[in-house]
Amino acid sequence: MSKKSSELIVDLSRVGVRIKDKKILSDVNFSVRTGERWAIVGPNGSGKTTLLRIVNGYLRPSSGRASFDREDDEVELDRVRKRTGFVSSFLDTLLESEDSVLDIVVSGKYGATRLWEVPPYEVVQRARRLMRQLGCGKFEDRRLSELSQGERQKILIARSMMPDPVLLTFDEPCASLDLGGRELFLKGLETIAKKNHSLSMIYVTHRIDEIPGIFEHALLLMKGRVFASGAMSKVITEENLSKCYEVNVTIKRWNDRYYPVVD
């Protein structure tokens, strides 16, 4: 492995989060290196989204240490947001639905939720190129509120790619998509991965069956703690899922994806 491919992008050490006297995360250790693709899975309420907000610079841990792209946790959070791409319903609620789609994509360059000044020509052109690549260039003059959920997801991906991120993250991206929309979205992720070999990715979900085959590592959370971490085949097992989800799980594999069946 080359020096570049082994560089740490995210390094969390004994991270804890407490919100209003409630423990959300406890003693979490997690690291991501250049080009690695991680799935973070676990039941609802296990702390997945909170962990992703720390990784993306939207929340500081209450305890422990978090470093980003080899900088310690004292780095300004807006600088973290400019180096990561974040696709999340949490972020979607922060965007102005009546802003133009093109403006929303461009805003990703600055780690902001809207534009406050006229961007340079080359930045706008980059936004247009990304939108064309993702098949949503025809939406640039429309408002976000006019798009379907599947179309909005494409826009959020284009926005997340604007800062040329070292890390691209997804928080339950298929939660509101129908079956066709989900599969098109997952194929789009595979295309991005093939074109950007050094781009690290984190995919958060509680649906094991939607994890694309390009993700080779997994972190399994339960009640705010790491239950298992490592290679996908070692973490996503019938024993681990049965204990974590507290049901009897059988796993079927097809085309590099995992399909759990509850007995």
C-alpha positions as CSV (number, residue, x, y, z in Angstrom):
1,M,0.0,0.0,0.0
2,S,1.4,3.4,-1.0
3,K,1.9,6.2,1.5
4,K,-0.9,8.2,0.0
5,S,-3.4,5.3,0.1
6,S,-2.6,4.7,3.8
7,E,-3.2,8.3,4.9
8,L,-5.8,8.8,7.6
9,I,-8.8,10.9,6.6
10,V,-10.8,10.5,9.8
11,D,-9.5,9.3,13.2
12,L,-11.9,9.2,16.1
13,S,-10.5,8.0,19.5
14,R,-12.7,7.2,22.5
15,V,-15.3,9.7,21.2
16,G,-18.4,10.3,23.3
17,V,-21.4,12.5,22.8
18,R,-23.8,13.6,25.5
19,I,-26.9,15.8,24.6
20,K,-29.0,17.0,27.5
21,D,-27.7,14.5,29.9
22,K,-28.3,11.6,27.5
23,K,-25.5,9.5,26.2
24,I,-25.7,9.2,22.4
25,L,-22.2,7.8,21.7
26,S,-19.7,6.2,24.2
27,D,-16.0,5.3,23.7
28,V,-16.2,5.1,19.9
29,N,-12.9,4.4,18.0
30,F,-13.2,4.7,14.2
31,S,-10.7,5.6,11.4
32,V,-11.0,5.9,7.7
33,R,-8.1,6.0,5.3
34,T,-7.8,7.3,1.7
35,G,-9.9,5.3,-0.7
36,E,-11.6,3.2,1.9
37,R,-15.4,2.7,1.7
38,W,-17.2,2.1,5.0
39,A,-20.8,1.2,5.8
40,I,-22.0,2.3,9.3
41,V,-25.0,0.1,10.3
42,G,-27.1,-0.5,13.4
43,P,-30.6,-0.2,14.7
44,N,-32.5,3.1,14.9
45,G,-31.2,5.1,17.8
46,S,-27.7,3.5,17.8
47,G,-25.9,6.8,17.1
48,K,-25.2,6.5,13.4
49,T,-26.3,10.0,12.4
50,T,-24.6,11.6,15.4
51,L,-21.3,9.9,14.4
52,L,-21.6,11.1,10.9
53,R,-22.3,14.7,12.0
54,I,-19.0,14.6,13.9
55,V,-17.2,13.3,10.9
56,N,-18.6,16.1,8.7
57,G,-17.9,18.9,11.1
58,Y,-21.5,19.6,12.2
59,L,-20.9,18.5,15.8
60,R,-18.0,18.3,18.2
61,P,-17.6,15.3,20.5
62,S,-18.3,15.8,24.2
63,S,-15.3,13.6,25.0
64,G,-12.4,11.9,23.3
65,R,-10.5,13.1,20.2
66,A,-11.5,13.6,16.6
67,S,-9.0,14.5,13.9
68,F,-9.8,15.2,10.2
69,D,-7.4,14.8,7.4
70,R,-4.5,14.8,9.9
71,E,-5.6,17.9,11.8
72,D,-6.7,17.7,15.4
73,D,-10.2,18.4,16.7
74,E,-9.5,22.0,17.3
75,V,-9.7,22.6,13.5
76,E,-12.5,25.0,12.6
77,L,-15.6,23.1,11.7
78,D,-16.3,25.0,8.6
79,R,-12.9,23.9,7.3
80,V,-13.9,20.3,7.9
81,R,-17.2,20.9,6.0
82,K,-15.2,22.2,3.0
83,R,-13.2,18.9,2.8
84,T,-16.1,16.5,3.1
85,G,-19.3,15.9,1.1
86,F,-22.4,15.2,3.0
87,V,-25.7,13.8,1.6
88,S,-28.3,13.8,4.4
89,S,-31.9,14.5,5.1
90,F,-30.5,16.5,8.0
91,L,-28.7,18.8,5.6
92,D,-31.7,18.9,3.2
93,T,-33.7,20.6,5.9
94,L,-31.1,23.4,6.2
95,L,-31.3,24.3,2.5
96,E,-33.7,26.9,1.1
97,S,-36.3,25.1,-1.0
98,E,-37.0,28.2,-3.1
99,D,-33.3,28.7,-4.1
100,S,-32.4,27.7,-7.6
101,V,-30.9,24.2,-8.0
102,L,-27.7,25.6,-9.5
103,D,-27.2,27.9,-6.5
104,I,-27.7,25.1,-4.1
105,V,-25.1,22.9,-5.9
106,V,-22.6,25.8,-6.0
107,S,-23.0,26.5,-2.3
108,G,-21.4,23.1,-1.6
109,K,-18.1,24.6,-2.7
110,Y,-18.1,26.9,0.4
111,G,-19.5,24.5,3.0
112,A,-22.6,26.8,3.3
113,T,-26.3,26.2,2.9
114,R,-26.8,29.1,0.5
115,L,-24.9,31.7,-1.6
116,W,-24.1,35.1,-0.1
117,E,-22.2,36.5,-3.0
118,V,-21.7,36.0,-6.8
119,P,-19.4,32.9,-7.3
120,P,-16.6,32.9,-9.8
121,Y,-17.4,31.7,-13.3
122,E,-15.2,28.5,-13.0
123,V,-17.1,27.5,-9.9
124,V,-20.4,27.7,-11.6
125,Q,-19.1,25.8,-14.6
126,R,-17.9,23.0,-12.3
127,A,-21.4,22.8,-10.8
128,R,-22.9,22.5,-14.3
129,R,-20.4,19.7,-15.2
130,L,-21.2,17.7,-12.1
131,M,-24.9,18.1,-12.7
132,R,-24.6,16.8,-16.2
133,Q,-22.5,13.8,-15.1
134,L,-25.2,12.9,-12.6
135,G,-28.0,13.3,-15.1
136,C,-29.6,16.3,-13.5
137,G,-28.2,19.2,-15.6
138,K,-31.7,20.0,-16.9
139,F,-32.8,21.0,-13.4
140,E,-30.4,23.9,-12.9
141,D,-32.9,26.7,-13.4
142,R,-35.6,25.0,-11.3
143,R,-36.2,25.4,-7.6
144,L,-35.4,22.7,-5.1
145,S,-39.0,22.5,-4.0
146,E,-40.1,21.5,-7.6
147,L,-38.0,18.3,-7.6
148,S,-38.9,14.8,-6.6
149,Q,-37.1,13.1,-3.8
150,G,-35.0,11.1,-6.2
151,E,-34.1,14.2,-8.1
152,R,-33.2,16.0,-4.9
153,Q,-30.8,13.2,-4.0
154,K,-28.9,13.7,-7.3
155,I,-28.7,17.4,-6.6
156,L,-27.3,16.8,-3.1
157,I,-24.7,14.4,-4.5
158,A,-23.6,17.1,-7.0
159,R,-23.5,19.6,-4.2
160,S,-21.4,17.3,-2.1
161,M,-18.8,16.9,-4.8
162,M,-18.3,20.6,-5.3
163,P,-15.4,21.1,-2.9
164,D,-13.5,18.1,-4.5
165,P,-13.9,16.3,-1.1
166,V,-11.5,13.8,0.3
167,L,-14.5,12.1,1.9
168,L,-18.0,11.6,0.7
169,T,-20.7,10.6,3.2
170,F,-24.3,9.4,3.0
171,D,-26.9,9.3,5.8
172,E,-29.8,7.0,5.0
173,P,-29.8,8.3,1.4
174,C,-32.4,5.8,0.2
175,A,-34.9,6.2,3.0
176,S,-37.5,8.1,1.0
177,L,-36.8,6.5,-2.5
178,D,-38.9,3.9,-4.2
179,L,-37.3,0.6,-5.4
180,G,-36.4,2.0,-8.9
181,G,-35.0,5.2,-7.5
182,R,-33.0,3.3,-4.9
183,E,-31.3,1.1,-7.5
184,L,-30.5,4.0,-9.8
185,F,-29.0,5.9,-6.8
186,L,-26.8,3.0,-5.9
187,K,-25.6,2.5,-9.4
188,G,-24.7,6.2,-9.4
189,L,-22.5,5.7,-6.3
190,E,-20.7,2.8,-8.0
191,T,-20.0,5.1,-10.9
192,I,-18.6,7.8,-8.6
193,A,-16.4,5.3,-6.9
194,K,-15.0,3.9,-10.2
195,K,-14.1,7.4,-11.4
196,N,-12.6,8.5,-8.0
197,H,-10.4,5.7,-6.7
198,S,-8.8,7.8,-3.9
199,L,-12.2,9.2,-2.7
200,S,-13.1,7.8,0.7
201,M,-16.8,7.1,1.4
202,I,-19.0,6.4,4.4
203,Y,-22.5,5.1,4.0
204,V,-24.9,5.1,7.0
205,T,-28.0,2.9,6.9
206,H,-30.0,0.4,9.0
207,R,-31.0,-1.4,5.8
208,I,-28.2,-4.0,5.1
209,D,-29.6,-4.9,1.7
210,E,-29.0,-1.5,0.2
211,I,-25.2,-1.4,0.9
212,P,-23.5,-1.4,-2.5
213,G,-20.8,-4.0,-3.2
214,I,-18.1,-1.3,-3.4
215,F,-18.2,-0.9,0.4
216,E,-15.6,-3.3,1.9
217,H,-15.6,-2.2,5.5
218,A,-18.3,-2.0,8.1
219,L,-18.9,-0.5,11.6
220,L,-21.8,-2.0,13.5
221,L,-23.2,0.2,16.3
222,M,-25.5,-0.8,19.1
223,K,-26.8,1.6,21.8
224,G,-24.1,4.2,21.0
225,R,-21.2,1.8,21.2
226,V,-19.1,-0.1,18.6
227,F,-20.4,-3.7,18.5
228,A,-18.1,-4.8,15.7
229,S,-15.7,-3.2,13.2
230,G,-13.6,-4.4,10.3
231,A,-14.0,-6.2,6.9
232,M,-17.6,-6.3,5.7
233,S,-17.6,-10.1,5.6
234,K,-16.4,-10.3,9.3
235,V,-18.9,-7.7,10.6
236,I,-22.1,-8.4,8.6
237,T,-22.7,-11.9,9.9
238,E,-25.8,-13.7,11.0
239,E,-24.5,-13.9,14.6
240,N,-23.6,-10.2,14.8
241,L,-26.9,-9.0,13.3
242,S,-29.0,-11.3,15.4
243,K,-27.4,-9.9,18.6
244,C,-27.4,-6.3,17.5
245,Y,-31.0,-6.2,16.1
246,E,-32.3,-8.7,18.7
247,V,-34.0,-10.9,16.1
248,N,-32.9,-14.2,14.4
249,V,-31.2,-13.2,11.2
250,T,-30.2,-15.3,8.2
251,I,-28.1,-13.7,5.5
252,K,-28.3,-14.4,1.7
253,R,-25.6,-12.9,-0.6
254,W,-26.2,-12.0,-4.2
255,N,-24.1,-9.7,-6.5
256,D,-21.8,-8.6,-3.6
257,R,-24.8,-7.4,-1.6
258,Y,-26.2,-8.8,1.7
259,Y,-29.9,-9.6,2.1
260,P,-31.0,-10.4,5.7
261,V,-34.0,-12.6,6.3
262,V,-35.6,-12.5,9.7
263,D,-36.7,-16.0,10.9
